Amino acid sequence: MARGWSLEKAVKMEEELFGVNDYQGLPGEKSYVTLTGKVPVLVSAPHSVKHTRRSNTVPKEEDEYTGTLVRLLHELTSCHAIYAASSDLDANFYDDCPYKAGLGELVIKSNIKLVLDLHGASLWRDFAIDIGTCKGKSFLDKPHFLSLLQDALADEGIGDVHIEDTFSACGQATVTRFVSQELGVPALQLEINKRYRDPENHPEEFKSLVEALRKYILELAARL
């Protein structure tokens, strides 16, 4: 396990930064947080807390530990990061929302070369990770961005990695669609099974995921 983090740190981070107020964040605070880095990769977690849609009064559930993963990867690789900090409009369903505005500004200002957008899938899904590519369009002319990710996951023993098994990343106004089609920057959506987002009950799987994504970002950075 790379230095600079621990399972205990991850659990504490989740509780203190995202679990506040039953995963709705603190009222009055900015709805998202951006962290700048040195590596031109941006890792995103728009569902790290509960989020809303205009037709519903009840918030949609958070994708647990996606925000913590983003924070850890920022610390371990010096990549850029953005995550939801308090409940707001679903940034993976609407383009006209604060999160997308902040993301777009960061992508342009920091000359980002790839956006990894992290989401959570249920435990019963038959994949470890489902990578959304907008049917092969979202990585633009950089297919090695996808193949390097597949290799990094395989190297850490993460099998059952699917490509658009269930989530194409373009069925709605997703972050991946927005970044690739509107901003012209490659993007990949990662739907991560709960088994790999549960450091308390599945610590080895969580460690494998952190290490795979850490190595992927650093390997990609070395090639950019």
C-alpha positions as CSV (number, residue, x, y, z in Angstrom):
1,M,0.0,0.0,0.0
2,A,1.4,3.4,-1.0
3,R,2.5,5.7,1.8
4,G,0.4,8.6,2.9
5,W,-2.9,6.8,3.6
6,S,-4.5,4.0,5.5
7,L,-7.9,2.3,5.8
8,E,-8.5,4.1,9.1
9,K,-7.7,7.5,7.4
10,A,-10.2,6.7,4.6
11,V,-13.0,5.8,7.1
12,K,-12.4,8.9,9.1
13,M,-12.3,11.1,5.9
14,E,-15.6,9.7,4.8
15,E,-17.3,10.4,8.1
16,E,-15.9,13.9,8.5
17,L,-16.1,15.2,5.0
18,F,-19.1,13.4,3.4
19,G,-21.2,11.7,6.1
20,V,-22.1,15.0,7.8
21,N,-25.8,15.6,8.2
22,D,-26.7,12.2,6.8
23,Y,-24.6,12.8,3.7
24,Q,-26.2,16.1,2.9
25,G,-23.3,18.3,3.9
26,L,-23.6,21.6,5.8
27,P,-26.2,24.1,4.7
28,G,-24.8,27.3,3.4
29,E,-21.5,25.9,2.3
30,K,-20.4,25.8,-1.3
31,S,-21.9,22.7,-2.9
32,Y,-18.6,21.4,-4.4
33,V,-14.9,21.6,-3.6
34,T,-12.0,21.8,-6.1
35,L,-8.4,20.9,-5.3
36,T,-5.7,21.8,-7.7
37,G,-2.7,19.6,-8.5
38,K,0.3,19.3,-10.7
39,V,-0.7,16.3,-12.8
40,P,-3.1,17.2,-15.7
41,V,-5.7,14.6,-14.7
42,L,-8.9,15.5,-12.9
43,V,-10.8,13.0,-10.7
44,S,-14.4,13.8,-10.1
45,A,-17.1,12.6,-7.6
46,P,-20.4,14.4,-8.2
47,H,-22.4,11.9,-6.1
48,S,-20.2,11.9,-3.0
49,V,-23.2,13.3,-1.1
50,K,-26.9,13.2,-1.6
51,H,-28.2,15.0,-4.7
52,T,-31.5,16.2,-6.1
53,R,-33.4,16.2,-9.3
54,R,-36.0,18.9,-10.1
55,S,-38.9,16.5,-10.4
56,N,-38.2,14.8,-7.0
57,T,-38.5,16.2,-3.4
58,V,-36.5,13.3,-1.9
59,P,-32.8,13.4,-2.5
60,K,-31.1,10.6,-4.3
61,E,-28.6,8.5,-2.3
62,E,-24.9,9.2,-2.2
63,D,-22.2,7.0,-3.8
64,E,-20.3,6.2,-0.7
65,Y,-16.5,6.6,-0.7
66,T,-16.3,8.1,-4.1
67,G,-15.4,11.5,-2.6
68,T,-12.9,9.9,-0.3
69,L,-11.3,8.1,-3.3
70,V,-11.0,11.4,-5.0
71,R,-9.3,13.0,-2.0
72,L,-6.9,10.1,-1.6
73,L,-5.9,10.1,-5.2
74,H,-5.3,13.9,-5.1
75,E,-3.0,13.4,-2.1
76,L,-1.2,10.4,-3.6
77,T,-0.7,11.6,-7.1
78,S,-1.1,15.4,-7.1
79,C,-3.9,15.1,-9.6
80,H,-6.7,17.7,-9.7
81,A,-9.9,16.9,-7.9
82,I,-13.5,18.0,-7.7
83,Y,-16.3,16.5,-5.5
84,A,-19.7,17.4,-4.2
85,A,-19.6,18.7,-0.6
86,S,-23.3,19.5,0.1
87,S,-26.6,18.4,-1.5
88,D,-27.4,20.2,-4.8
89,L,-28.6,19.4,-8.3
90,D,-27.5,16.1,-9.8
91,A,-24.4,17.0,-11.8
92,N,-24.6,13.8,-13.7
93,F,-28.1,14.7,-14.9
94,Y,-28.0,18.4,-15.5
95,D,-25.5,20.7,-17.3
96,D,-26.9,23.9,-15.7
97,C,-25.6,23.3,-12.2
98,P,-22.9,24.7,-10.0
99,Y,-20.8,21.5,-10.1
100,K,-20.5,21.5,-13.9
101,A,-19.6,25.2,-13.9
102,G,-16.8,24.6,-11.4
103,L,-15.6,21.5,-13.3
104,G,-15.6,23.3,-16.6
105,E,-13.6,26.2,-15.2
106,L,-11.0,23.8,-13.6
107,V,-10.6,21.8,-16.8
108,I,-9.9,24.8,-18.9
109,K,-7.8,26.7,-16.4
110,S,-5.6,23.7,-15.5
111,N,-5.3,22.4,-19.1
112,I,-6.7,19.0,-18.0
113,K,-5.9,16.1,-20.3
114,L,-8.3,13.5,-18.8
115,V,-11.3,13.4,-16.5
116,L,-12.1,10.3,-14.4
117,D,-15.6,10.5,-13.1
118,L,-16.2,8.2,-10.2
119,H,-19.6,6.7,-9.3
120,G,-21.0,3.9,-7.2
121,A,-22.7,0.7,-8.3
122,S,-24.7,-1.7,-6.1
123,L,-23.2,-4.8,-4.5
124,W,-25.4,-7.1,-6.5
125,R,-24.0,-5.9,-9.9
126,D,-22.0,-8.7,-11.6
127,F,-19.0,-6.4,-12.4
128,A,-16.2,-4.9,-10.3
129,I,-16.1,-1.8,-12.4
130,D,-18.1,-0.8,-15.4
131,I,-16.3,1.8,-17.6
132,G,-18.5,4.2,-19.5
133,T,-17.1,5.6,-22.8
134,C,-20.1,7.0,-24.6
135,K,-19.8,4.0,-26.9
136,G,-16.2,4.6,-27.6
137,K,-16.5,8.4,-28.2
138,S,-15.5,9.9,-24.8
139,F,-11.8,9.1,-24.9
140,L,-11.7,11.0,-28.2
141,D,-8.5,10.1,-30.1
142,K,-6.8,8.6,-27.1
143,P,-7.8,4.8,-26.9
144,H,-4.7,4.1,-24.8
145,F,-6.3,6.1,-22.0
146,L,-8.7,3.2,-21.7
147,S,-6.3,0.4,-22.3
148,L,-3.9,1.7,-19.6
149,L,-6.7,1.8,-17.1
150,Q,-7.7,-1.8,-17.9
151,D,-4.1,-2.9,-17.5
152,A,-3.7,-1.0,-14.1
153,L,-6.9,-2.7,-12.8
154,A,-5.8,-6.1,-14.0
155,D,-2.3,-5.7,-12.4
156,E,-4.0,-5.2,-9.0
157,G,-6.1,-8.3,-9.4
158,I,-9.3,-6.5,-10.2
159,G,-11.2,-8.7,-12.6
160,D,-14.8,-8.4,-14.0
161,V,-14.0,-5.0,-15.5
162,H,-16.7,-4.3,-18.1
163,I,-17.0,-1.7,-20.8
164,E,-20.5,-0.2,-20.8
165,D,-22.1,-3.4,-19.4
166,T,-24.9,-1.2,-17.9
167,F,-23.8,2.4,-17.9
168,S,-22.7,4.0,-21.2
169,A,-22.0,7.4,-19.6
170,C,-24.1,9.2,-22.3
171,G,-27.7,8.3,-21.7
172,Q,-28.2,11.6,-20.0
173,A,-26.3,14.9,-19.3
174,T,-23.4,13.1,-17.6
175,V,-20.1,14.6,-16.6
176,T,-18.3,12.3,-19.1
177,R,-20.5,13.5,-21.9
178,F,-20.1,17.1,-20.9
179,V,-16.4,17.0,-20.6
180,S,-15.8,15.0,-23.9
181,Q,-18.4,16.6,-26.1
182,E,-18.7,20.2,-24.7
183,L,-15.1,20.8,-23.5
184,G,-13.3,18.5,-26.0
185,V,-11.3,16.7,-23.3
186,P,-11.2,12.9,-22.9
187,A,-13.2,11.5,-20.1
188,L,-14.1,8.1,-18.6
189,Q,-16.9,7.1,-16.2
190,L,-16.1,4.5,-13.6
191,E,-19.1,2.8,-12.0
192,I,-17.5,1.1,-9.0
193,N,-19.1,-1.9,-7.2
194,K,-19.8,-1.3,-3.5
195,R,-17.4,-4.2,-2.8
196,Y,-14.6,-1.9,-3.8
197,R,-15.9,1.1,-1.9
198,D,-16.2,-0.5,1.5
199,P,-12.9,-0.3,3.4
200,E,-14.5,-1.5,6.6
201,N,-15.9,-4.7,5.2
202,H,-13.8,-5.3,2.1
203,P,-10.4,-3.7,3.0
204,E,-8.3,-5.6,0.4
205,E,-10.6,-4.7,-2.5
206,F,-10.5,-1.0,-1.4
207,K,-6.8,-1.1,-1.2
208,S,-6.5,-2.7,-4.6
209,L,-8.7,0.0,-6.2
210,V,-6.8,2.9,-4.6
211,E,-3.5,1.4,-5.8
212,A,-4.7,0.6,-9.3
213,L,-6.0,4.2,-9.8
214,R,-2.9,5.7,-8.2
215,K,-0.6,3.8,-10.6
216,Y,-2.8,4.5,-13.6
217,I,-2.8,8.3,-13.0
218,L,1.0,8.4,-12.5
219,E,1.6,6.2,-15.5
220,L,-0.6,8.3,-17.6
221,A,1.0,11.5,-16.3
222,A,4.4,10.1,-17.4
223,R,3.1,9.7,-20.9
224,L,1.4,13.1,-21.3
